[in-house]
């Protein structure tokens, strides 16, 4: 299982944001399915005295066709989200992408429509500084 090109930058950005990486990769087992999201992380919420958990699927969009990679990423994201609702409903799934892909590809009206319609949560990362720029929760 090969890591995505921006895996380490996303991992470091999540750590810098105060999260603890619990799984790299995060194994999702449901019935006969054995799936692997790129990262699992959690952080303690002092005010609520609880723990917030996330799963992160990382995509660099380095293929020739961003549309093809988008279609593949959505399919993978939806499968992971459906499995998570059964095995860990408290864990929120995010699709992590670079700020460049977000501004160059993800701003198209059609892409924005699909993201809203499919309720895709995004994690926008500055790969160079290894910092999270934005959490878009849907």
C-alpha positions in Angstrom: 0.0 0.0 0.0 1.8 3.1 -1.2 1.6 6.4 0.6 0.4 9.5 -1.2 2.9 12.0 -2.3 1.8 14.6 0.3 1.2 12.0 3.1 4.0 13.2 5.4 3.1 16.9 5.0 -0.5 16.2 5.9 0.5 14.0 8.8 2.8 16.8 10.1 0.2 19.5 9.7 -2.3 17.4 11.7 0.3 17.0 14.5 1.0 20.7 14.5 -2.7 21.4 14.8 -2.7 19.5 18.2 -3.9 16.1 17.1 -2.4 12.8 18.1 -2.0 10.3 15.2 -3.5 7.0 16.4 -3.3 5.0 13.2 -1.1 5.3 10.0 -2.9 3.8 8.2 -6.3 3.5 9.9 -7.7 0.0 9.3 -11.4 -0.2 8.7 -12.9 -3.7 9.0 -16.5 -4.4 8.3 -17.9 -7.8 7.3 -15.6 -9.1 4.6 -14.1 -5.6 3.9 -10.6 -4.8 4.9 -10.0 -1.1 4.1 -7.3 1.4 4.9 -7.8 5.1 5.3 -4.5 7.0 5.3 -4.6 8.4 8.9 -6.6 8.1 12.1 -6.2 10.9 14.7 -7.8 12.2 17.9 -7.6 15.0 20.3 -9.0 15.6 23.8 -11.6 18.3 24.1 -11.1 19.8 27.6 -14.4 21.7 27.7 -16.5 18.7 26.8 -14.2 16.1 28.6 -14.3 13.9 25.5 -12.3 13.0 22.5 -12.7 14.1 18.9 -11.8 11.5 16.3 -11.1 11.9 12.6 -10.1 9.7 9.7 -8.2 11.3 6.8 -7.9 10.2 3.2 -5.1 12.0 1.5 -5.0 12.8 -2.3 -2.4 14.7 -4.2 -4.1 14.9 -7.6 -0.9 14.2 -9.5 -2.6 12.1 -12.3 -3.0 13.4 -15.8 -6.7 13.8 -15.3 -7.9 15.6 -12.1 -11.5 14.7 -13.0 -10.6 10.9 -13.0 -8.8 11.2 -9.7 -11.7 13.2 -8.3 -14.1 10.4 -9.3 -11.9 7.8 -7.7 -11.4 9.9 -4.5 -15.2 10.3 -4.2 -15.8 6.6 -4.5 -13.2 5.8 -1.9 -14.4 8.6 0.4 -18.0 7.4 0.2 -17.1 3.8 0.9 -15.0 4.8 3.9 -17.7 7.1 5.2 -20.3 4.4 4.9 -18.1 1.9 6.8 -17.3 4.4 9.5 -20.9 5.1 10.2 -21.3 1.4 11.1 -18.0 0.7 13.0 -17.1 4.2 14.4 -19.9 6.6 13.9 -18.2 9.2 16.2 -15.2 9.5 13.8 -15.5 12.1 11.0 -13.9 11.6 7.7 -11.9 14.2 5.8 -10.4 14.3 2.3 -7.0 16.1 2.6 -5.7 18.0 -0.3 -3.1 20.7 -0.9 -4.0 24.4 -1.1 -2.8 24.4 -4.7 -5.3 21.7 -5.8 -8.0 23.4 -3.7 -7.5 26.7 -5.5 -6.8 25.3 -9.0 -9.3 22.5 -9.3 -11.7 22.4 -6.3 -13.1 25.9 -7.0 -14.9 24.9 -10.2 -18.7 25.3 -9.9 -19.3 21.7 -10.9 -16.8 20.4 -8.3 -18.3 22.7 -5.6 -21.7 21.4 -6.5 -20.6 17.7 -6.1 -18.8 18.4 -2.9 -21.9 20.0 -1.4 -24.2 17.4 -2.7 -22.0 14.5 -1.5 -21.2 16.3 1.8 -17.5 15.8 1.4 -15.5 17.3 4.3 -12.1 18.7 3.3 -8.9 19.4 5.0 -6.8 22.0 3.1 -3.1 21.8 3.8 -0.2 24.1 2.9 2.3 21.3 1.9 5.4 23.6 2.1 4.7 24.9 5.6 3.0 21.7 6.7 0.1 23.6 8.2 -3.7 23.2 8.0 -5.2 26.2 6.3 -8.9 25.2 6.5 -11.3 22.6 7.8 -14.4 22.4 5.7 -16.9 20.2 7.6 -20.0 19.0 5.8 
